[in-house]
Amino acid sequence: MTHTPEPPAAAVAADAHWTATRDRLRNRQRPIAPLTICDDLTVKKDLEEARFLVRRLTASVDTEPDDQDLKKDLATAKRALTKAQEAFDREAIVLRFQALRRPDWEDLKKEHPPTEDQAEDSLIVNVETLGPQLIAASSMDGITVEDATYYLSEWSEGEASALFNAAWNVQSGARMDVGKG
């Protein structure tokens, strides 16, 4: 196996392409993940039905491109979808979570070691004590530890889990493609 030597630092510094790339890499924004909450079941149902109808009509127009009635129906369905999306957007609450700096994330995990029982279950942190802290630390919307504690204890199990998972999962988000170059 042949080892390719690294180019001299001065050559790398003089390479405008690498300098620009390095600047972009150093200035990347940490990942952000949204959690969308909509309590109005009618609004949610209307949006899903409108999306489904547009998909169905689009597929029909693709197979019958000369059918003017289908094209009119699709145009009407797209207008209905726009209205349904606007209604959903007015009703929905979107919470945003941003990945912490890696050292901050590691420190936060160390501050919340698992209990003996949790460690036996292969957990790496105490999710009960970490949850409110992580949600508050990664919230871009000003959720406090007190807010997070309340949501995690008062919301349904599924909703509390979704809230915790939004804050947890953004910490390991990857926006890279390691395929063939």
C-alpha positions in Angstrom: 0.0 0.0 0.0 1.5 3.3 -1.1 1.2 6.4 1.1 0.7 9.6 -0.7 2.6 12.4 1.1 0.7 15.5 2.2 1.3 18.6 0.1 3.4 21.3 1.7 1.3 23.7 3.9 2.4 26.7 1.9 1.1 25.1 -1.3 -2.2 24.3 0.3 -2.5 27.9 1.7 -1.8 29.3 -1.8 -4.4 27.1 -3.4 -7.4 29.5 -3.7 -9.8 26.5 -4.2 -8.7 24.8 -1.0 -8.7 28.1 0.9 -12.3 28.8 -0.2 -13.3 25.2 0.6 -11.7 25.3 4.0 -13.5 28.6 4.8 -16.8 27.1 3.8 -16.1 24.0 5.9 -15.3 26.1 8.9 -18.3 28.3 8.5 -21.0 25.6 8.1 -24.1 26.0 10.2 -24.9 23.2 12.5 -27.8 21.0 11.5 -31.3 22.1 12.3 -34.4 19.9 12.6 -38.0 21.0 12.8 -40.8 19.5 14.8 -44.2 20.4 13.5 -47.2 20.3 15.8 -50.8 20.6 14.5 -53.6 19.9 16.9 -56.4 20.5 14.4 -57.2 17.1 13.0 -59.5 18.5 10.3 -56.7 20.8 9.0 -54.3 17.9 8.9 -56.8 15.6 7.2 -57.6 18.3 4.6 -54.0 18.8 3.8 -53.3 15.0 3.4 -56.3 14.6 1.2 -55.3 17.5 -1.0 -51.8 16.2 -1.4 -53.1 12.7 -2.3 -55.5 14.2 -4.9 -52.7 16.2 -6.5 -50.4 13.1 -6.6 -53.2 11.0 -8.1 -54.2 13.6 -10.7 -50.5 14.2 -11.6 -50.0 10.5 -12.3 -53.2 10.5 -14.4 -52.1 13.5 -16.4 -48.7 11.9 -16.9 -50.4 8.8 -18.5 -53.0 10.8 -20.4 -51.3 14.2 -21.3 -53.9 15.2 -23.8 -56.9 14.9 -21.4 -58.0 18.5 -20.9 -60.5 17.6 -18.2 -57.7 15.9 -16.1 -55.5 19.0 -16.6 -58.4 21.3 -15.3 -59.0 18.9 -12.4 -55.3 19.0 -11.6 -55.2 22.8 -11.7 -58.2 22.9 -9.3 -56.6 20.4 -7.0 -53.4 22.4 -6.9 -55.3 25.5 -5.9 -57.1 23.5 -3.2 -53.7 22.1 -2.0 -52.3 25.7 -1.7 -55.3 26.7 0.4 -55.0 23.5 2.6 -51.3 24.2 3.1 -51.9 27.8 4.0 -54.5 26.7 6.6 -52.1 24.1 8.0 -49.3 26.7 8.2 -51.6 29.1 10.1 -52.5 26.4 12.6 -49.2 24.5 13.0 -46.5 25.3 15.5 -43.0 24.6 14.2 -40.3 24.1 16.8 -36.7 24.2 15.6 -33.7 22.4 17.2 -30.1 22.9 16.3 -27.2 20.5 16.9 -25.0 21.6 19.7 -21.3 22.1 19.2 -19.7 18.7 19.7 -17.9 19.6 22.9 -21.0 21.0 24.4 -23.0 17.9 23.5 -20.3 15.6 25.0 -20.3 17.7 28.2 -24.1 17.6 28.4 -24.1 13.8 28.1 -21.4 13.5 30.8 -23.5 15.6 33.2 -26.3 13.1 32.9 -24.9 9.6 33.3 -27.3 6.6 33.2 -28.6 5.1 36.4 -27.5 1.6 37.2 -30.8 0.2 35.8 -30.4 2.4 32.6 -26.8 1.3 32.2 -28.0 -2.4 32.4 -30.5 -1.5 29.6 -27.5 -0.2 27.6 -28.5 3.5 27.8 -25.6 5.9 27.6 -27.3 8.8 29.4 -30.1 9.4 31.9 -32.8 10.4 29.5 -35.0 11.6 32.3 -32.6 14.3 33.5 -31.0 14.9 30.1 -34.2 15.5 28.2 -35.3 18.9 29.5 -31.7 20.2 29.4 -31.1 19.0 25.9 -34.4 20.3 24.6 -33.7 23.8 26.1 -30.0 23.8 24.9 -30.9 22.9 21.3 -34.1 24.9 21.0 -33.9 27.8 18.6 -37.3 29.0 19.9 -36.4 29.8 23.5 -37.8 26.7 25.1 -36.6 26.8 28.7 -35.7 23.8 30.9 -39.0 24.5 32.8 -41.0 24.5 29.6 -39.3 21.3 28.5 -39.9 19.6 31.8 -43.6 20.5 31.7 -44.0 19.3 28.1 -42.2 16.0 28.8 -44.3 15.3 31.8 -47.7 16.6 30.6 -47.9 15.7 26.9 -48.8 12.2 25.8 -46.0 9.7 25.7 -45.8 9.7 21.9 -45.7 13.5 21.7 -43.2 13.8 24.5 -41.1 11.2 22.8 -41.3 13.1 19.5 -40.1 16.3 21.3 -37.1 14.5 22.9 -36.3 12.7 19.7 -36.2 15.9 17.7 -33.7 17.4 20.0 -31.7 14.1 20.3 -31.7 13.2 16.6 -30.4 16.5 15.3 -27.3 15.9 17.4 -26.3 13.0 15.1 -27.7 14.4 11.8 -25.4 14.1 8.8 -25.7 16.2 5.7 -23.0 14.4 3.7 -22.8 12.0 0.8 -19.9 9.6 1.0 -20.7 8.0 -2.3 -18.4 7.9 -5.3 -16.7 11.2 -6.0 
